[in-house]
Amino acid sequence: MLHFLHHKIFFIFLIGSVIIVGTLYFHNDKKQEVHKDISIAYFLGGRTSLLYRAYAENEFDTDNISVQFITHSLRDNSNYYILSKQYDSIENKENAAKATGEELLKKMNDGEAEGSTPGESSFIKGIIQGIDMVAVAELGHDAKDLPGHAIIFRTGVTIKKPEDIKGKTLVTRRSGPGDAIFLREFLNSIGIQEKDVTINDQVDDDEYRNQIISGEADGGYFHLTQFYDMVDNGQAYIYHRLDWVNPELSHALLVFRRDFIKDHPEIVEHIVRTYMKRIRFEQNITKENNPAISIKETRSNIQLGEKYGMNTPHYDLYPTVSIDLLNEMQDLMFKYHSIDKKADLRQYIDNSFVEKIYNEER
């Protein structure tokens, strides 16, 4: 009987040991969980191009983290795809990765992406619509001394004084609410009422240039990369560089769903850290120490360079999200009825990742 009892006790001990070891094994295995395919809903443009270059160089990927950018081509918003890391291989390059900020945020909010890269106005509008997200870093932005946007007019349309703009047709690009608001604020700043002009808003990227060239539109609010060749070719001229509002209002943000940040702060920190390393790398690049860099490497170039007193978006090495800029933009959006209420935007900003990394590396 005693012999039997010893065997029974040993058997219970053995089973218990297996359970304990198994629990420890799987608990440890959970710590080593492989986070494959962290998705960021992405728009490829000047304010996000540095992020793309880090992505194309596989700088976000580690042994247990794999980041993919998802997007859609212009006018094909039902067909999202993983953005190629080989820019030259993207078919129909000029129309690739043209999802709007609002579309990107919807994709993220639907749970099909963990992060997104909206512009400032799409971010604010998304908050008002109830999307629970947090901005963790600023991406590219217009610089005060070298803005990236301007009001242009086609050659042959003579504007010598504000009143000459009355009766004209103006155009803005398909995007979030920002471009349309900046155009209206410009008109307001020079005493022209919206009813005195015709505005074609939200025109597709490949069409709003053509509206100037064809004469369908007389002028509009444009980004430097979209019009500098028209100015070079004598098809258009710059009427007013962006200065009627703080140019830095035009910026993009790196955002994540709040639940993802709470569950995986280490992944968010890794992505922000990698982004900041890329900023530092590019700020140290010059034509002298890297002559292979060429303006012809579209979306791979570091800077277009100063042109007409303007430049492509700037990236800060300390890319904190500015509550002041966002509040100012929210006021403009409310003024022009893009939103019907205001939110406490501080609840949707977390600069702790940038601040921690900056303090470690400086």
C-alpha angles and dihedrals in degrees: 000000000000090000090052091049092052090053091049092051091048091050092051090048091050093051091047091051092052091051092048094046091045091050092050091046095052092042090054090044089055089057088056092048112155111234101202123181104011098188127217116189102226146192118199109223143115095285093052102032096101089056088052092053090054088049093049090052091052089240094144095054123095136163091283104022126068118178124200129183114220123197145137135238124253112291092002101094094150094063113067118181140177108268113243119244088215105074094191090058095057109108117230090012098190091059098039123118096007101145110143123240092252091052091049092051092049090052090052094044090052088060095249093114135028096212143018144194108226128165119250096265095046089050092053093045090050090054091052088050091056104259108155103219140132130219110223102175142012117242124197123335141179113266122233095231096038109029121192098216136063145165108254134183130202118254111269094039105102117205113179099152135016093259089064089069092065112109093019126127115236130190138206130191127255105265140101120317094279102089093048091049094048090052092051092046089053091053090048091050091058096042099256117136120221091238089062093066139041115241124198104198130190096019114172117260095248093048107044093067089049091053088063095043094047095044095243087122128031099207146327151169109302142174118238094244090055098053113022093093091051089054090046089052095047094247095117143008136214113253101175132359117220107279105115087092129023102285089217088071085081102079143125130230140214106227137175134191110270093235092054092052090050094049099038112025090150091062093048090049091050093051093047091046092051091048091052092049089054091052090052091048094052094045088058093052119099133167087251096059096034111029091169091077110101136182086229090069091089112208088001094070117104097221134353086219130233112313128169089352090302139096144187119273120301125227120212119219087219097047102185119162111250116226090191093058092046093048090050090050091047089055090053092048090052091046092055095041096247086130129023098210140021131242135208094255094190088079089063099051128083115176094167094102094053092043094050093048093044093051091049095049105038 
